[in-house]
Amino acid sequence: QVQLVESGGGLVQTGGSLRLSCATSGFTFSSYSMRWYRQAPGKERELVGTITSSGGITNYADSVKGRFTISRDNANKMMYLQMSSLKPEDTAVYYCNAPRFNSWGQGTQVTVSS
Protein backbone atom coordinates (compact mmCIF):
# COMPACT_ATOMS: atom_id res chain seq x y z
CA GLN A 1 0.00 0.00 0.00
CA VAL A 2 1.46 3.31 -1.13
CA GLN A 3 1.66 5.86 1.65
CA LEU A 4 2.87 9.44 1.55
CA VAL A 5 3.17 11.61 4.64
CA GLU A 6 4.02 15.30 4.42
CA SER A 7 5.44 17.35 7.26
CA GLY A 8 7.25 20.58 7.95
CA GLY A 9 4.57 23.14 7.22
CA GLY A 10 3.87 26.10 9.44
CA LEU A 11 3.53 29.85 9.73
CA VAL A 12 6.36 31.98 8.38
CA GLN A 13 6.84 35.64 7.57
CA THR A 14 7.31 37.00 4.08
CA GLY A 15 10.87 36.35 2.95
CA GLY A 16 11.28 33.39 5.25
CA SER A 17 12.09 29.78 4.54
CA LEU A 18 10.60 26.37 5.22
CA ARG A 19 11.58 22.82 4.38
CA LEU A 20 8.84 20.33 3.70
CA SER A 21 9.39 16.58 3.89
CA CYS A 22 7.54 13.68 2.31
CA ALA A 23 8.02 10.24 3.84
CA THR A 24 7.08 7.38 1.56
CA SER A 25 6.42 3.66 1.87
CA GLY A 26 4.81 0.81 -0.02
CA PHE A 27 6.66 1.15 -3.31
CA THR A 28 10.18 1.19 -4.71
CA PHE A 29 10.75 4.90 -4.19
CA SER A 30 14.00 5.08 -6.10
CA SER A 31 12.34 3.88 -9.30
CA TYR A 32 9.80 6.66 -9.72
CA SER A 33 9.56 10.36 -10.31
CA MET A 34 7.80 12.38 -7.66
CA ARG A 35 5.95 15.67 -7.54
CA TRP A 36 4.97 18.45 -5.17
CA TYR A 37 1.61 20.16 -5.59
CA ARG A 38 -0.13 22.90 -3.67
CA GLN A 39 -3.69 24.09 -3.28
CA ALA A 40 -4.61 27.53 -2.05
CA PRO A 41 -8.07 28.28 -0.64
CA GLY A 42 -10.62 28.55 -3.43
CA LYS A 43 -8.12 27.55 -6.11
CA GLU A 44 -7.34 24.40 -8.05
CA ARG A 45 -4.43 22.19 -7.11
CA GLU A 46 -1.25 23.46 -8.79
CA LEU A 47 1.87 21.54 -9.76
CA VAL A 48 4.86 23.01 -7.94
CA GLY A 49 7.55 20.80 -9.36
CA THR A 50 8.80 17.38 -10.37
CA ILE A 51 11.92 15.37 -9.64
CA THR A 52 13.08 12.36 -11.61
CA SER A 53 13.74 9.01 -9.98
CA SER A 54 17.47 9.63 -9.65
CA GLY A 55 17.02 13.22 -8.60
CA GLY A 56 19.10 14.36 -11.54
CA ILE A 57 16.42 16.46 -13.18
CA THR A 58 13.94 18.83 -11.58
CA ASN A 59 11.33 21.10 -13.10
CA TYR A 60 9.40 23.90 -11.45
CA ALA A 61 6.40 26.07 -11.98
CA ASP A 62 7.34 29.56 -13.09
CA SER A 63 5.81 30.95 -9.91
CA VAL A 64 8.39 29.20 -7.71
CA LYS A 65 11.40 28.91 -10.01
CA GLY A 66 14.54 30.19 -8.34
CA ARG A 67 12.96 30.11 -4.88
CA PHE A 68 12.01 26.46 -4.36
CA THR A 69 14.22 23.38 -4.62
CA ILE A 70 13.07 19.77 -4.74
CA SER A 71 15.42 17.03 -3.62
CA ARG A 72 15.20 13.40 -2.63
CA ASP A 73 16.99 10.82 -0.54
CA ASN A 74 16.41 7.47 -2.19
CA ALA A 75 18.14 5.53 0.56
CA ASN A 76 15.61 6.80 3.09
CA LYS A 77 12.64 7.05 0.71
CA MET A 78 12.21 10.76 1.37
CA MET A 79 11.48 13.77 -0.78
CA TYR A 80 11.96 17.39 0.24
CA LEU A 81 10.82 20.84 -0.80
CA GLN A 82 13.10 23.67 0.30
CA MET A 83 11.21 26.93 0.06
CA SER A 84 12.87 30.30 0.39
CA SER A 85 11.94 33.93 -0.21
CA LEU A 86 8.39 32.96 0.64
CA LYS A 87 5.53 35.21 -0.38
CA PRO A 88 1.94 35.44 0.88
CA GLU A 89 0.80 33.91 -2.41
CA ASP A 90 2.71 30.75 -1.49
CA THR A 91 0.14 30.12 1.24
CA ALA A 92 -1.45 26.76 0.50
CA VAL A 93 -1.69 23.15 1.52
CA TYR A 94 1.29 21.34 0.03
CA TYR A 95 1.03 17.74 -1.13
CA CYS A 96 3.52 15.20 -2.33
CA ASN A 97 2.48 12.92 -5.13
CA ALA A 98 3.63 9.69 -6.70
CA PRO A 99 2.21 10.07 -10.22
CA ARG A 100 2.76 6.46 -11.18
CA PHE A 101 0.36 5.39 -8.45
CA ASN A 102 -1.81 8.50 -8.34
CA SER A 103 -1.25 8.53 -4.61
CA TRP A 104 -1.44 11.58 -2.37
CA GLY A 105 -0.51 12.46 1.16
CA GLN A 106 -2.75 14.34 3.57
CA GLY A 107 -0.97 17.61 2.93
CA THR A 108 0.82 20.12 5.14
CA GLN A 109 -0.30 23.71 5.59
CA VAL A 110 2.06 26.53 4.75
CA THR A 111 1.00 30.04 5.72
CA VAL A 112 3.07 33.06 4.78
CA SER A 113 2.17 36.25 6.64
CA SER A 114 2.66 39.66 5.08
C-alpha positions in Angstrom: 0.0 0.0 0.0 1.5 3.3 -1.1 1.7 5.9 1.7 2.9 9.4 1.5 3.2 11.6 4.6 4.0 15.3 4.4 5.4 17.3 7.3 7.2 20.6 7.9 4.6 23.1 7.2 3.9 26.1 9.4 3.5 29.8 9.7 6.4 32.0 8.4 6.8 35.6 7.6 7.3 37.0 4.1 10.9 36.3 3.0 11.3 33.4 5.3 12.1 29.8 4.5 10.6 26.4 5.2 11.6 22.8 4.4 8.8 20.3 3.7 9.4 16.6 3.9 7.5 13.7 2.3 8.0 10.2 3.8 7.1 7.4 1.6 6.4 3.7 1.9 4.8 0.8 0.0 6.7 1.2 -3.3 10.2 1.2 -4.7 10.7 4.9 -4.2 14.0 5.1 -6.1 12.3 3.9 -9.3 9.8 6.7 -9.7 9.6 10.4 -10.3 7.8 12.4 -7.7 6.0 15.7 -7.5 5.0 18.5 -5.2 1.6 20.2 -5.6 -0.1 22.9 -3.7 -3.7 24.1 -3.3 -4.6 27.5 -2.1 -8.1 28.3 -0.6 -10.6 28.5 -3.4 -8.1 27.6 -6.1 -7.3 24.4 -8.0 -4.4 22.2 -7.1 -1.3 23.5 -8.8 1.9 21.5 -9.8 4.9 23.0 -7.9 7.6 20.8 -9.4 8.8 17.4 -10.4 11.9 15.4 -9.6 13.1 12.4 -11.6 13.7 9.0 -10.0 17.5 9.6 -9.7 17.0 13.2 -8.6 19.1 14.4 -11.5 16.4 16.5 -13.2 13.9 18.8 -11.6 11.3 21.1 -13.1 9.4 23.9 -11.4 6.4 26.1 -12.0 7.3 29.6 -13.1 5.8 30.9 -9.9 8.4 29.2 -7.7 11.4 28.9 -10.0 14.5 30.2 -8.3 13.0 30.1 -4.9 12.0 26.5 -4.4 14.2 23.4 -4.6 13.1 19.8 -4.7 15.4 17.0 -3.6 15.2 13.4 -2.6 17.0 10.8 -0.5 16.4 7.5 -2.2 18.1 5.5 0.6 15.6 6.8 3.1 12.6 7.0 0.7 12.2 10.8 1.4 11.5 13.8 -0.8 12.0 17.4 0.2 10.8 20.8 -0.8 13.1 23.7 0.3 11.2 26.9 0.1 12.9 30.3 0.4 11.9 33.9 -0.2 8.4 33.0 0.6 5.5 35.2 -0.4 1.9 35.4 0.9 0.8 33.9 -2.4 2.7 30.8 -1.5 0.1 30.1 1.2 -1.5 26.8 0.5 -1.7 23.1 1.5 1.3 21.3 0.0 1.0 17.7 -1.1 3.5 15.2 -2.3 2.5 12.9 -5.1 3.6 9.7 -6.7 2.2 10.1 -10.2 2.8 6.5 -11.2 0.4 5.4 -8.5 -1.8 8.5 -8.3 -1.2 8.5 -4.6 -1.4 11.6 -2.4 -0.5 12.5 1.2 -2.7 14.3 3.6 -1.0 17.6 2.9 0.8 20.1 5.1 -0.3 23.7 5.6 2.1 26.5 4.8 1.0 30.0 5.7 3.1 33.1 4.8 2.2 36.2 6.6 2.7 39.7 5.1 
